[in-house]
Amino acid sequence: MDRATDKLMQDLRAVMADAEDLLKATAGQSDERLEQARARAEESLRAARASLQDAGLQLEEQVRLHPWTALSIAAAAGLVIGILLSRK
């Protein structure tokens, strides 16, 4: 995955965690509008989890189909990170 995709996935995970915290915090409240909003949020979270799982499965499939490419990308990323970290 490229950097933009990684950032998007990271942001999506953060939003999901925040939404779960919000749902837990409002669980005891019984306002009808709040209940409707909670139901929509729960459905959105289910859809987001499914999307993340699908993306993970697609990534896994691509790595299985192209293992040398994946290994090369990982090695290059490790090399770049190592070079950047060694500079002080």
Protein Blocks (a to p, Z undefined) as FASTA:
>chain_A
ZZklmmmmmmmmmmmmmmmmmmmmmmmpccfklmmmmmmmmmmmmmmmmmmmmmmmmmmm
mmmmmmmlmmmmmmmmmmmmmmmmmpZZ
